[in-house]
Amino acid sequence: MTTTLRPDGPEEAGVGGGRTRRWHIMVNGRRVGGLRTNGWGRSGQYPGEICELEVAEPDRLRGRATVAVLAAEEVLRHWGCARAQVTVPVEAPVALRLARTLGYTEQMRNLGKRLDQVPPQPGGSTDRPITPEEYPAWQRAAVARYRGELIGAGLGPDEATARAENDHRRALPVGLSTAGTVLRHLLDADGHVLGTIWVTLHQGRLPDGSPLAWVMLVEVAPEHRGRGHGRTLMRIAERECLRTGVRDLGLNVFRDNGVAIGLYESLGYRTTRYVLSKPLL
């Protein structure tokens, strides 16, 4: 039997000038599932994504998904994508094994927590919004930091630069005026900046329709690390979510950041999805 992809409608414009297309998975002319390919730009510096993969129950465990993913990789190569990314829920171990078998490695993971009460803030510290005067320098530093993390996760320098800049443009299209954005500095008793928290309050929705907020950045100044300020910043994020009625908070953490993973798990966050990637040679 021959497994192929067939377009499920025309190609459409994607986010940030990219492209997206939905495909049927066909076996000898019979539809057995589907998937979507996303290209996050129209240059080879950008990665692509394979998502919405589903195979009908009678056709599972017969290699349909394997062939479909490999065919989707060819689509992304044709689009000029340098890398393919997949996201696998923690409750899908078969899909996770498939991704690893096909050469995908963990780049980062998503964690989440259901919030139920406003957390207390330790004494001796306060927080306030980032000012318009502070914003340009903060943004340059944030983009550079994110670029370094992407390189550490396996992206090439040019690809990491393009991804970091593009992601920040999408997340903060009008800077501090971007709706649903929390950008706050943590201060010591003398008003010195100890760290920064960035939260997007309306990142998406959960399957039950409730809103999901997302921690975009937790950063503690190097000279103040190891003193519990990261924990305080996360408590500030939780407080700001609950103030606006958002009760679910998620975040990304890169695979090699064991200190951050330990912090989040100690605060009650649990892994929800794995994000894996693979270079398209």
ZAMARGU-4260 file (C-alpha; in steps of 0.2 Angstrom, whole numbers, plus 5000, padded with zeros to 4 digits):
<rodrens>
0) 5000/5000/5000 | 5006/5018/4996 | 5004/5032/5009 | 5004/5049/5002 | 4999/5067/5006
5) 4985/5076/4996 | 4981/5095/4999 | 4965/5098/5009 | 4962/5115/5001 | 4974/5129/4995
10) 4989/5135/5004 | 4985/5150/5015 | 4995/5164/5023 | 5003/5160/5039 | 5008/5171/5054
15) 5021/5184/5051 | 5022/5182/5032 | 5023/5163/5033 | 5013/5150/5025 | 5001/5135/5030
20) 4992/5121/5022 | 4981/5106/5028 | 4984/5089/5020 | 4974/5073/5019 | 4984/5057/5023
25) 4979/5045/5009 | 4982/5026/5007 | 4978/5020/4989 | 4966/5034/4987 | 4957/5032/5004
30) 4959/5045/5017 | 4965/5038/5034 | 4970/5055/5043 | 4977/5072/5041 | 4990/5084/5046
35) 4996/5103/5044 | 5012/5110/5039 | 5017/5128/5044 | 5031/5138/5038 | 5035/5153/5049
40) 5043/5164/5036 | 5047/5164/5017 | 5066/5162/5020 | 5076/5146/5024 | 5081/5155/5040
45) 5065/5151/5047 | 5059/5134/5054 | 5043/5125/5050 | 5031/5115/5060 | 5021/5099/5057
50) 5005/5099/5068 | 4987/5092/5069 | 4993/5075/5065 | 4979/5062/5066 | 4977/5044/5060
55) 4960/5035/5060 | 4960/5021/5073 | 4959/5006/5061 | 4975/5013/5052 | 4986/5016/5067
60) 5002/5006/5071 | 5004/5002/5052 | 5017/5015/5048 | 5005/5028/5041 | 5010/5042/5053
65) 5029/5039/5049 | 5027/5040/5031 | 5015/5055/5033 | 5028/5065/5044 | 5042/5061/5032
70) 5031/5067/5017 | 5027/5083/5027 | 5046/5086/5030 | 5048/5086/5011 | 5035/5099/5010
75) 5044/5110/5022 | 5061/5107/5013 | 5052/5113/4997 | 5046/5129/5006 | 5064/5132/5011
80) 5063/5128/5030 | 5079/5124/5038 | 5071/5114/5053 | 5055/5105/5057 | 5047/5106/5074
85) 5033/5095/5082 | 5024/5097/5098 | 5019/5081/5107 | 5007/5080/5122 | 5014/5072/5138
90) 4999/5059/5137 | 5004/5053/5120 | 5019/5042/5123 | 5017/5033/5106 | 5019/5049/5096
95) 5034/5054/5107 | 5043/5038/5102 | 5038/5040/5084 | 5046/5058/5084 | 5062/5052/5093
100) 5063/5037/5081 | 5062/5049/5066 | 5077/5060/5073 | 5068/5073/5083 | 5076/5079/5099
105) 5068/5088/5113 | 5071/5107/5111 | 5060/5113/5126 | 5045/5108/5136 | 5029/5116/5141
110) 5023/5116/5159 | 5007/5122/5166 | 4998/5125/5183 | 4980/5128/5188 | 4980/5144/5200
115) 4968/5144/5215 | 4974/5158/5226 | 4984/5175/5226 | 5002/5170/5232 | 5010/5181/5246
120) 5025/5192/5241 | 5040/5191/5252 | 5044/5206/5262 | 5058/5218/5257 | 5054/5218/5239
125) 5041/5227/5228 | 5037/5227/5209 | 5032/5240/5196 | 5028/5240/5177 | 5043/5243/5165
130) 5043/5261/5160 | 5043/5267/5141 | 5060/5274/5144 | 5067/5257/5150 | 5058/5247/5137
135) 5070/5248/5122 | 5085/5243/5131 | 5075/5229/5139 | 5069/5223/5122 | 5086/5222/5115
140) 5093/5212/5129 | 5078/5200/5129 | 5080/5197/5111 | 5098/5193/5113 | 5095/5182/5128
145) 5082/5172/5118 | 5094/5171/5103 | 5107/5163/5114 | 5094/5150/5121 | 5089/5145/5104
150) 5107/5143/5098 | 5110/5132/5114 | 5095/5122/5109 | 5103/5118/5092 | 5098/5132/5080
155) 5111/5140/5069 | 5116/5158/5072 | 5106/5165/5057 | 5091/5155/5061 | 5091/5159/5079
160) 5092/5178/5075 | 5078/5177/5063 | 5067/5167/5075 | 5071/5178/5090 | 5067/5194/5081
165) 5051/5187/5073 | 5044/5180/5089 | 5046/5196/5098 | 5038/5206/5084 | 5023/5194/5085
170) 5022/5194/5104 | 5024/5213/5107 | 5018/5221/5090 | 5015/5238/5099 | 5028/5236/5113
175) 5021/5240/5131 | 5004/5245/5123 | 5001/5227/5117 | 4985/5221/5125 | 4986/5208/5139
180) 5004/5211/5142 | 5012/5211/5159 | 5030/5217/5160 | 5036/5221/5178 | 5052/5224/5187
185) 5056/5216/5204 | 5064/5229/5215 | 5074/5228/5232 | 5071/5240/5246 | 5082/5253/5238
190) 5073/5252/5222 | 5087/5242/5212 | 5080/5231/5199 | 5082/5212/5204 | 5073/5204/5189
195) 5059/5205/5177 | 5043/5195/5173 | 5034/5195/5156 | 5017/5187/5155 | 5005/5187/5140
200) 4988/5185/5149 | 4978/5179/5134 | 4990/5167/5125 | 4976/5155/5120 | 4962/5144/5127
205) 4962/5127/5135 | 4950/5113/5128 | 4937/5118/5140 | 4937/5136/5134 | 4945/5144/5149
210) 4959/5157/5145 | 4977/5152/5146 | 4991/5165/5151 | 5009/5162/5146 | 5025/5166/5155
215) 5036/5173/5141 | 5051/5178/5151 | 5058/5176/5169 | 5075/5184/5171 | 5085/5188/5187
220) 5100/5199/5186 | 5116/5188/5187 | 5122/5196/5203 | 5106/5193/5212 | 5103/5174/5207
225) 5102/5160/5219 | 5092/5171/5232 | 5074/5165/5228 | 5070/5180/5216 | 5064/5168/5202
230) 5051/5161/5214 | 5045/5178/5218 | 5044/5183/5200 | 5033/5168/5197 | 5022/5173/5211
235) 5020/5190/5204 | 5015/5182/5187 | 5002/5171/5196 | 4995/5186/5205 | 4993/5196/5189
240) 4984/5182/5181 | 4972/5180/5195 | 4969/5199/5196 | 4962/5197/5178 | 4952/5181/5181
245) 4964/5170/5172 | 4967/5154/5182 | 4979/5144/5170 | 4997/5148/5168 | 5009/5140/5156
250) 5027/5142/5151 | 5041/5135/5140 | 5058/5129/5147 | 5073/5124/5137 | 5078/5105/5139
255) 5095/5109/5147 | 5089/5122/5160 | 5088/5110/5175 | 5088/5123/5188 | 5072/5132/5180
260) 5063/5115/5178 | 5066/5111/5197 | 5060/5128/5202 | 5044/5127/5192 | 5040/5109/5198
265) 5043/5115/5216 | 5029/5128/5212 | 5017/5115/5206 | 5020/5116/5187 | 5019/5100/5178
270) 5025/5095/5160 | 5010/5096/5148 | 5019/5095/5131 | 5036/5091/5123 | 5043/5102/5109
275) 5055/5093/5098 | 5064/5098/5082 | 5075/5091/5068 | 5086/5099/5055 | 5081/5097/5037
280) 5097/5093/5028
</rodrens>
